[in-house]
Amino acid sequence: MAQSEDLTEIRQSVRALCAKFGEDYWLDMDRSNGYPSDFVAELTSAGFLGVLIPEAYGGAGLGVREAAAVMEEVCRSGAHAGVCHAQMYVMGSVLRHGSEEQKRTYLPKIASGELRLQSFGVTEPTTGTDTTSLKTMAKKKGDVYVVNGQKVWISRIQHSDLMLLLARTTPRDEVTRKTQGLTTFIVDVKQAEGNGLEIRPIESMINHHSCELFFDDLEIPAANVIGNEGEGFKVILDGMNAERILIASECVGDGRYFIDKASAYARERVVFNRPIGQNQGVQFPIARAYADIEAAALMVDQAARLFDAGADCGAEANMAKMLASEASWRAGDICMQTHGGFAFAKEYHIERKFRETRLYQIAPISTNLILSYLAEHVLELPRSF
Ligand SMILES: Cc1cc2nc3c(=O)[nH]c(=O)nc-3n(C[C@H](O)[C@H](O)[C@H](O)COP(=O)(O)OP(=O)(O)OC[C@H]3O[C@@H](n4cnc5c(N)ncnc54)[C@H](O)[C@@H]3O)c2cc1C
């Protein structure tokens, strides 16, 4: 499948931008738990984080295929796209379900970088993957909703101006379907923190800036509901296919990064008086990882094309995410093996990428839940939950 000129141009421009932020920059961020504000600012001002925002709201008005190319190249450069990827797909909920006033208020500022919408609050400690059982409640009182509850693993909130929040507005036992009675809000994080929202960072395996959130009578203006009250699950769900495709493209980028690194090292490293890559025991695993990543990349592209055509792409988006996250992990493992002991030295950067790419078999949705989706929704097997 030939790449359109557009994508080649986007890829080259993203590569050039990323080249200014070398791997030592990302190693420093990882060591210090730092947030790469200058990288994010440059990616935004170059227009790459706003590729999906329509031109009428200050963005580039391109599709998920182009957005996927951006994310893939960011990851392939050795960068950690997890610092900024959410804006691309979270923004879609505002775009598709927000009122015209909300779109005019937020989207141009998100496109210009004046506002960051990098955070979404869905996961809760006691309900996890069972999203519709979440317990955070938002009760309407006049012009505001009063929110009480708890979230966990909410990433980048300390580096974001806005967060999309999913909360229950009608108790689960008062709705006919469990997906009803949930509402999505846009939260002004800076205003909320200290006024009913407490944020506690979680020390974790990767530099993802994830936090626990505690809501204690946080007031959110009723005007900040995205879409209709009680229909928030659909608002969030609608963004999920784009999210899966973009995360999958990041995994393809990670996989290609690992294969580039492994191949280069296998050509250079001489042991027993010959390059280690001359041994088929070293070559074959790299070649297999390459084949796996290329196959996953085709599924990512297929899902993105369907998404951009407005066609149903639930199965393809899920398969892309599963195949790409598993392939990138295997490529990372082979890259580690090819580097021998040096794989463990931080200055080689591989161990950091290895940790980062592992996340995507668990978040934003774990492999089992994807298999469950395929089994039940595509293969029509009986529902297990
Ligand atoms: C670094 C990081 C960043 C994150 N960022 C965000 C964020 O910004 N916003 C947000 O809302 N969330 C975020 N998350 C949360 C993430 O989406 C969840 O961790 C993920 O969806 C899995 O939920 P859980 O951890 O509660 O696992 P659980 O739901 O407890 O599941 C644990 C394991 O059991 C399996 N399992 C559970 N039920 C079944 C079943 N019925 N059948 C088969 N297997 C099952 C799962 O597949 C999983 O492997 C983040 C997580 C991490 C680690």
The ligand as a MOL file (V3000), in Angstrom:
LIG
                    3D

  0  0  0     0  0            999 V3000
M  V30 BEGIN CTAB
M  V30 COUNTS 53 58 0 0 0
M  V30 BEGIN ATOM
M  V30 1 C 0.5820 4.1200 33.5560 0
M  V30 2 C -0.8980 4.1010 33.4690 0
M  V30 3 C -1.5750 5.2050 32.9770 0
M  V30 4 C -2.9840 5.2180 32.9460 0
M  V30 5 N -3.6290 6.3690 32.5580 0
M  V30 6 C -4.9910 6.4280 32.7000 0
M  V30 7 C -5.6840 7.6710 32.4560 0
M  V30 8 O -5.0770 8.6890 32.0820 0
M  V30 9 N -7.0300 7.7090 32.6670 0
M  V30 10 C -7.7470 6.6120 33.0710 0
M  V30 11 O -8.9580 6.7140 33.2330 0
M  V30 12 N -7.1090 5.4190 33.3030 0
M  V30 13 C -5.7570 5.3090 33.1310 0
M  V30 14 N -5.1050 4.1250 33.3880 0
M  V30 15 C -5.8770 2.9730 33.8620 0
M  V30 16 C -5.9440 1.8420 32.8510 0
M  V30 17 O -6.8440 2.1850 31.8200 0
M  V30 18 C -6.3580 0.5810 33.6300 0
M  V30 19 O -5.2620 0.2360 34.4710 0
M  V30 20 C -6.6890 -0.5460 32.7120 0
M  V30 21 O -7.8690 -0.2570 31.9920 0
M  V30 22 C -6.9150 -1.8540 33.4930 0
M  V30 23 O -7.7550 -1.6240 34.5900 0
M  V30 24 P -7.2990 -2.1130 36.0520 0
M  V30 25 O -5.9180 -1.6660 36.2780 0
M  V30 26 O -8.3130 -1.6940 37.0420 0
M  V30 27 O -7.3040 -3.6980 35.9340 0
M  V30 28 P -8.4510 -4.7010 36.3850 0
M  V30 29 O -9.7640 -4.2840 35.8040 0
M  V30 30 O -8.3590 -4.8930 37.8460 0
M  V30 31 O -7.9600 -6.0220 35.6450 0
M  V30 32 C -6.7790 -6.7180 36.0680 0
M  V30 33 C -6.4900 -7.8320 35.0870 0
M  V30 34 O -7.5980 -8.7470 35.0650 0
M  V30 35 C -8.0720 -8.8940 33.7320 0
M  V30 36 N -9.5500 -9.0180 33.7630 0
M  V30 37 C -10.4320 -8.2790 34.4900 0
M  V30 38 N -11.6800 -8.6810 34.2550 0
M  V30 39 C -11.6100 -9.6970 33.3550 0
M  V30 40 C -12.5540 -10.5330 32.7000 0
M  V30 41 N -13.8710 -10.4010 32.9300 0
M  V30 42 N -12.1110 -11.4660 31.8430 0
M  V30 43 C -10.7920 -11.6230 31.6090 0
M  V30 44 N -9.8380 -10.8570 32.1850 0
M  V30 45 C -10.2380 -9.9040 33.0350 0
M  V30 46 C -7.6550 -7.6550 32.9770 0
M  V30 47 O -7.4920 -7.9410 31.6090 0
M  V30 48 C -6.3270 -7.3160 33.6540 0
M  V30 49 O -5.2640 -7.9790 33.0050 0
M  V30 50 C -3.7120 4.0750 33.3710 0
M  V30 51 C -3.0080 2.9450 33.8280 0
M  V30 52 C -1.6450 2.9510 33.8930 0
M  V30 53 C -0.9380 1.7390 34.4410 0
M  V30 END ATOM
M  V30 BEGIN BOND
M  V30 1 1 1 2
M  V30 2 1 2 3
M  V30 3 2 2 52
M  V30 4 2 3 4
M  V30 5 1 4 5
M  V30 6 1 4 50
M  V30 7 2 5 6
M  V30 8 1 6 7
M  V30 9 1 6 13
M  V30 10 2 7 8
M  V30 11 1 7 9
M  V30 12 1 9 10
M  V30 13 2 10 11
M  V30 14 1 10 12
M  V30 15 2 12 13
M  V30 16 1 13 14
M  V30 17 1 14 15
M  V30 18 1 14 50
M  V30 19 1 15 16
M  V30 20 1 16 17
M  V30 21 1 16 18
M  V30 22 1 18 19
M  V30 23 1 18 20
M  V30 24 1 20 21
M  V30 25 1 20 22
M  V30 26 1 22 23
M  V30 27 1 23 24
M  V30 28 2 24 25
M  V30 29 1 24 26
M  V30 30 1 24 27
M  V30 31 1 27 28
M  V30 32 2 28 29
M  V30 33 1 28 30
M  V30 34 1 28 31
M  V30 35 1 31 32
M  V30 36 1 32 33
M  V30 37 1 33 34
M  V30 38 1 33 48
M  V30 39 1 34 35
M  V30 40 1 35 36
M  V30 41 1 35 46
M  V30 42 1 36 37
M  V30 43 1 36 45
M  V30 44 2 37 38
M  V30 45 1 38 39
M  V30 46 1 39 40
M  V30 47 2 39 45
M  V30 48 1 40 41
M  V30 49 2 40 42
M  V30 50 1 42 43
M  V30 51 2 43 44
M  V30 52 1 44 45
M  V30 53 1 46 47
M  V30 54 1 46 48
M  V30 55 1 48 49
M  V30 56 2 50 51
M  V30 57 1 51 52
M  V30 58 1 52 53
M  V30 END BOND
M  V30 END CTAB
M  END
